[in-house]
Structures are given as C-alpha cells and as structure tokens.
Amino acid sequence: MPKLSDRVSTFTDSVIRRMTRIANAHNALNLSQGFPDFDPPAEITAALSRVALTGPHQYATTWGADNFRRALAAKQERFAGYSVNPDTDIVVTCGGTEAMMAAMLTVCNPGDRVIVFSPFYENYGADAILSGAEPIFIPLTPPEYAFDPAALEEAFKQGVKAIIVCNPSNPCGKVFTSEELALIGRLATKYDAFIITDEVYEHILYAPHKHTYAAALPGLRDRVLCCSSLSKTYSMTGWRLGYIIGPAEVIEYARKVHDFLTVGAAAPLQEAAVTGLLLPKSYYEDLRELYTRKRDYLIKGLDEIGLKHNTPQGSYFVMVDISDFLALDCFRGWSDLRFCEWMIQTVGVAAVPGSSFFRENVNHLIRFHFARGEDTLKEALTRLARLEHEVAARQKGA
Ligand code: GLN
C-alpha cells in the first residue's frame, strides 16, 4: 500500500470520543464525551417537524441561510453588544469543530505559531497539525487555572499568528475575566496576532461569573474570530450547527475554506434552528439555572464521597483529582487512561483522562461532564461511592 499522510499519522483519534465507545461497550454511565441526554427546546423540535414538510431540503447558501445569519447576527448583537453584519461578518459551519478548523486554516500558513492554553480541548492539537501551525503552549495552572502574563508575553515575542482562547474553558471550567481578555487583547495588538475564540459554552455560566465576548472589548473587533455553535446552548449537538463571526475581510477567506471543506451546514436544520436563535432572554436564564443545579448537585455528591475536584465557573465539566488513588501500591505506574478504563469496568462510570487535555505531564486529573438528567447524576454518584470499596478490594489483592 502507498504511504499514508504524515500529517494524520502524528495525532491519535479523539480520546473523548474513544471513552464514549468504551463506555458504550461496557454499558457504563457516560460522563466522558460532553453532550446532553435531554432534548432541545420543544419550540425547536416542533419547527423541525414543520420543516420536514415545507423544506428547504436543498443546499442553503454556502456561508449560511439568509434568515439563519440574520437571526444569528441579532443574537450576537443582543448578547455581545457589538454590531454584526449578517451579509459580511458570518460564516455558518458544520458545528463549532468546523468553525475552529476553518478559522485556523483561514489565518495560518504552515510554520506559523499559535498560542494554545493548556489544558486545552483536544481538537486544537489536531487543528494545528492539519493547518500546519506550530502550537506554543501556555499553562493554565490548576487549581485556579491562572496563567502567567509574563510567560504569555514571552510566547507572543516568538512571533505568533494567533492565540486560541476557549472561554468558558473546556475542560477546566475557567471563565476568563474581562481583565484577562483585555490583557490578551493588548498583547495580540502589540504583537499583531489574531484571537481565535471558542465560545461554545458562552451561555453556561455560574454566578457570579459573566461571559465577556473578546470581540466586544475596545479595539479588538478586527482581530477576533469568534467561533461558537448552537450545540450546547440549545442541547442539539447532533445538528452540527456552528459559526464564525469576525471582520468582513477575514470572513471572506473563511467562507472559501468552509465552501471547499463542507459546502454548507444542513439547510433544514438551519431553518428549524432559527426558532432557537429567537428565543427570549428567559430561555438563557433557565438554562443557567438548570446547569447550576446540576453542577451543585454533582459537586456536593463528590464532596460527600470525598473526591477532590475544582469548582467550574462555566461550561459543564468538572476535573476530579485521582492522585490519592494513583499513590496506592495497587495503581503503581498506572496512567489516568488506565484508571478511567478500570473505573468503567468496575463501577460503570466513564470519565476522560485529563492527560488528553494537558501539554504538561499531568496524570492525576480526570474530567466528568454533568449534562445529564438528575437521575443519571444520582446513579453516577451512587456508583462512584463504590470506588472506595473497589479500590480497597484491589489494594488487598495487590
Ligand atoms: N465538546 C464536547 C466534549 O469535550 C464534545 C466533544 C466532541 O466529541 N465533539 O466532550
């Protein structure tokens, strides 16, 4: 067989999605790959059944259906407070994943450097490789996940094309403050770099934390490519509707990348999803309350079991510290991946090994998500409470 692409040989499959497959094979509760087990708002699913009969069923405009882009521009203006021209400033993509990939391909030449905060959502590693960019990793140090401004400036000094900012952050739940974003903005301006934001959790925040849209900060509008999606906001991860909002000259390029990657996002789904973009403010307040209840329920349960964890400020992930387990003889030399596999097999709960998010050698954190109904979270906690027993049994046999 002829040799396959070098590019692809340098990264693995997604560990997040691999954990879902292992969880399914063992019939475990899946708190690994983050997606809700509940449906989108009824208004959206009702619109979807109407659209089945009325269409559209053929291609939408490659960069997004007209009414979808208009509704999106209006929503961005409503929440972010800056004006967006739906005719020039938006490209609709197949999910946030394509938005990020298209953004990288839009701004990067092979060899360009891109700053990535670590821990990072695993796709960015593959995005960098596929676009030929070379990542420079800047640590977000647990438990606060703060970064060192001096280290960040040193990275910028190496000459970078862009910085990727996932806010609120997957996997660590950090919400960047407006001061942190302004600092990033000052450095990006000083060293003339783009800011590519991944804001898919923009509406999943826990008081008192607030979402700051980097593009809305003074002077940054022309260098921010805001990538986001409808997946998390409207619980519709399978619809694959995402977008980039940015300056017209950049979006003109991004539209070309998107056109040749996928032609367009599904036309009937865009039509039905307009209903979601027009939902009133109360929808977003309810969403925040829903996730606040889930977060509080899960972290209270983790506290009761005695599992150490961070407290996410946004997104729907929590990092649990397994270092006490890994210090035991019976787990000597184990990776977090092996521990996660063992946990699936013994107590039937799936998490993502933290090492798949960190550039640094971090092996003691695992990521759970809590976009699950309360019954599932309750059952997950019941199962996790058995960990101690399973660990003791293993330790006895060690
Ligand atoms: N963003 C979600 C996560 O981190 C889902 C990832 C995916 O598989 N698209 O779990």
Residues whose N, C-alpha, C, O or C-beta is under 5 A from the ligand:
A	BS01	LIG	I16 R17 S32 Q33 G34 N170
